[in-house]
Amino acid sequence: MKFRNFPMVPRVVFGRGSFNQINEILAPKRKSDKAPFIYIIDAVFEGNNWLLDRIDLKFNDKIIFQSAKEEPKTIRVDELRDQIVAEFDDLPSGIIGIGGGTMLDYAKAVALMLTNPGSSADYQGWDLVKNQGIYHVGIPTISGTGAEVSRTTVLTGPVKKLGMNSDYTPFDQVVLDPELTAGVPTNQWFYTGMDCYIHCIESLTGTYLNTFSESYGEKSLELCREVYLEKEERDEDAQNKLMMASWHGGMSIAYSQVGVAHAMSYGLSYLLGTKHGVGNCIVFDQLEEFYPDGVKEFKQMVKRHNIDIPQGLCANLTDKEFDTMIDVALSLVPLWENALGKDWQQTITRKKLRTMYEKM
């Protein structure tokens, strides 16, 4: 047997207030006064001096405020790459993503596309990226996606929603500052945190499970349960623990995979633009057949935090639209294999998926 030699984030700093060290961390990585640092920051922080005043812009450094209202798209990655290439003579010293999973995925993808030809859509798949990207840093401001630690950057392209999964994708540096997650709206806090919880359930019950994945998944699950089932408030301790749950949850799928909820959520996102976290919740809410214990616990969390899971998204879809979602979901073969084994197609048919989507 040949074992995969997976990359991990080589440098990480954790702690409340650790974002204050960002300038110190970046300074040794500056290649020249003509090679800028490019910050891709969630547009929600535009005008937020509490965060922006701590970024020391020098020379021709640039901040790009990017909306997170839509899932990351290949066309936008290509636009950002083209904008940077047109504006600067030298390759940037680095790309720094600040925000949720959308910003982190944009940062990873743009860093790769500055050194790889063509469109980012050409690299949607497994191990298609050939050249190492430029230096890139991830700074999450919400916890749950695991994008800060994963080897993928999930993008919606012209024909599919699929990540650029490669050994070159992980960040070179991650800054984990739980203070940055304060003030996240309750629904968003829940939906994104449940992305982490579902990572754990799918990893720990999957056929790809191994001791490496299990050790991270079990710790992440323990932290998720403490935050969403035991703690009475979203205090500093809860912020700290959810940030580490996200890290461990991302690591739990680094050497395994996710499963049914993610495969079907990709279909929803591609067709309807449903954000990843809420899409996972919509799907997982209907998956008692596959994850009975996890779904039962998930419903307890939903009730405890008075969260509304959207209903009826697929009520008025056409046959063609159902087929589009089903095509996207079925293309994610490793996810189905992890969930159900090599013979997964005996269980998951187009008719079966259609019936499942109709409940959402």
N, C-alpha and C positions, 0 to 999 in steps of 0.2 A: 504494500500500500504506500502511495506517495501522499504525504501530508502537505496541506497548504501552508505556506509561510506568509502569514498575514502581517501587514504593517500596522503599527499603532502610533498614536500621536506621541512624538518624541519629547515634547515639553508641555507641561501644564502647570499653571499656578492657580491655587484655590484659596479663597478667603474673602470675607466681607471687607470691601475696600480695595481689593487687589487690582481693580481697574485703574487705580491711581498710579500703578507701575507701568502702564502701557507705553509711555514715552521712553522709559528706561529699557524696556524689553526690546523696543523696535530700533533704538539708536544704533546698535552694532550691526544691524541688518541693512542699513542704508548703503547702497552701492556707490552713489555719487550725488552731488547736488542737482543733477539733471534727471535722476531716477526717483520719481516720487513714490510716496506711499498713497495708495488709493483706498479710501474708506467707503465701503458700501453699507449704508446705515438705513434702518427702517425709517420711512418718512414720518412715522409717528413721533420721532425724536427731533424733527426739524424745529428749531427755536427753543429746544430744551437745554438751557444753559447748564443745568445740573450735571448733564452728561457731556455736552459738547465742549465746555470750558476746560475739561481735563485732557482734551486732545491737543497736543502741541504741533500745529501745522508749521512746517518749515519749507523753504524753497518753493517748489511748485506742487506740494502735496495737495490732494483734492478730496473733497467729500462729495459723494453721489448719494442723494436721498432717493431711496427706491420704495415704492409702494409694496406692501405685503398683502394687499386685498385679494390678489390672485396668486395661485400657485406659480412657482418658477417656470418659465417657458424658455425653450431653446432659442426662440427668435429674440427674446430679450437678452439672453446671454450673449448672443452674437452681436447685438446692438451695443452692449456695454463694451465688449472686446473691441469692436470697430471704433467706438468713441475714444477709447484710451489710445489705440494705435494711431489714430488721426491727430490727437492732441499732443502727444509726447514723442520726441525723437528716440528716447531710450525706453527699454522695458522698465516697468515700475520695479522699485525695490521690493514691493510686496502689496498684497491685497488683504484688507482687514474687513471682515464681515461682522457687523454689530446688529443683533436683532434676534428674531426667532429662526425657526428652521428654514424659512424662505430666504432670509438674508445669508445664512450660513451656506445654503446650497448655491446661491448666486456667487458668493465669494469663492467657493471651491471650483465651481464651473468656469468662472472667468479666469482664475489663475491657471487652469489647465488649457483654456482656449487661447491664451496668449503665447503658448509654445507648441500648439498642435494645429495643423491646417484644417480648413473646411469649416463646416457647421457643427455646433455641439450636438445636433441631431444625429450626426454620423457616429457618435460615440455612445449612444444610448444602448447599453447592453453590458456584458461582462468582459472585462479585460481587453477593451478595444483601444484604450488610450496608449499611445506609444512613447510619448515624451513627458518627462517630468515637468510639472507646472512651476510657476514662480512661487516664491515664499508666500504663504498664506496663513492668516490668523483668524481664529473663530472666537467670538465673544458673545455667548448667548444671553439674551435678556428675558427669556422665558424658558421654563424647564419642561422637558418631556420628549422631544423629538429624537434625541440621541444624535442629531446631525453633527454635533461638535466632535464626536468620536468615530463616526462611521466612515467606511470606505466607499460611500456612494454619495452622489448628489442627484436627487430625484427631480427630473424635469418633464414637463409636458411638451411633446414635440408635435410635428404635423400629423403623425400617424399613430403615436402611442405615448403613454406615460411610462417612463422607465428611467432608471438611474444611470449615470455614468459610473459604473462600478469598476474601480481599478485600484491598484496598489499606489498610484500617484495621487489619489483623491484626498486622503486624510490631511488634516491641518498639520502644519509644522509647529504651531504653537496654539494653545487654547488658554483663555483666561476665564476662570469660573468664579464670578463674583455674585453671590446670591443677592446682594443689595440691588443689583440691576433688575431683579424680577419683582420688586415691590410695585404695587399699583396695577398689576395685570388684572383686567376685568375677570370676574368670577367664571363666566362661561368659558372664556378663552383659557384661563388657568386650568379648568377642569378638562376641556377637550384635549389640550396639549399634554397634560399629565396622563390622560388615559391612553395616549399614543404610547407612552412608556409602559403603562400597565399591560396593554395589549401585546407589546413587544415581548414582555416576560411570559405571558400566558402562551403565546404562540411558540416561543422558543422552548419553554419547559415541557410542552406537550408534543413537540415535533419529533419526527423520525430522525432528524439530523442532530438530536441532542447529544452532547458529550460533556465531560466533566468541566472543561473550560467554560463552555456556555452556561452550564448549570450553576456553577459557583457565582457568576455575575448575576444571572437571572434570579436566583433565589434571594440574593441581597437586595436587588432592585425591587423585587416583589414585596419583601419585608418593609422596605422604606415607603413604597406606595401605600400599603395597607395602613401604616402608621399615620401618614399624612391625610389619607382620604377616609379612613374609618375610625381612627382613634383621636386625633388631635381636634381640639375645639375651635382653634382659630389659625389663620394663616400668619403665624408669628415668624420671627427670625429663624427659630429652630426648624419650622416647617419649610421655609425657603431653602435653608441649607440642605435639608434631607431630600427635598424633591430635586434639587440640582444634582445631588449625587445619585439619586435613583435614575435620573436621565442618563448620566454617564454610564452607570452599571447596566442599564437596560440596553443602551447602544452597544456596549461590549458583549452583552449576552447573545446578540445576533451576528457579531463579527465572525464567529466561527460556527454559526448555524444559519438560521433563516427565520423569517416571519411566516405567516400562513394565510388562512382563508380570509380573515378580515382585511388584511392589507391588499390581497389580490383583488377582492371585490371593491374595496375603497378606491383603488386606482381606476377602475372602470367608472365609478361615480365622478371622480375628479376630472377624468379626461372629457367626459361628455357634458357634465353639468357645472364644472368648475368648483365643485365642493371642496372646501379646504380640508387638508389631510386629516387633522385631528378630529374634526366633527364628522368627517366621512367615516373614519374608523369607528366612531361611536354609533353612528347610524347603522352600520353593518353589524358590528359586534352585538348590538342589542337584539339581533335576530338569529344568533348563532348557537342557541342551546344545543342543537344537534351535534355540534362539533366540540364545543367548549362548555359543557353544562355547569361545571363548578365556577369557572371564570365568569360566565355570563350572570350567574346568580349573584356573585359578589359585586360585579359591575352594577347591577340594578340596585343593590343596597347603597352603593356610592352615589348613584344618580339621585336616589330618594333622599339621602342624608344631606346632600348639598342643593337640593331643590333645582336640579338642572333639567332643562327642556331638551329632549332629543328630537330633532326635526322629524316629521312624519310626512308621508305622501309625496316624496320627491319623484317617485317613478309612476305616479298615478295616471298621468296623461301622456306617457311616452309612446312613440310609434314603434312598430316592429323593427324598423331600420335603426332607431335609436337604441332599442334593447340589444340588437345585434352588435352595435358598435361597442357598448359596454361589455358585452360577453366576450367579444374578440380581444379587447384589452385585458380583461381578467384572465382569459385562457392562455394568453401569451406568457404569463409569469410562471413558467413551468417549475423553477426551483421552489417557489412558494407552495405550490400544490404538492410537490413531492415531499417537502418537509411536513406539511399538514397531514397527508394521507398515504404517503409511500409511493413507490414506483408505479403502482397500478391505480393511481388516483383517478384516471379517466373512466374507470368502471363506476365510480361514484359521482363524479362531476361531469355531467353532460350539459349540452346547451339548454335542454329543456329544464334541467334541475336549476341551473343558474337563473333562467328566466323566472321560474317560480320564486326563487329566493329574492331576486331584485324587486319583484312585484309587491313584496311585503314592506318595502322601504319607502 
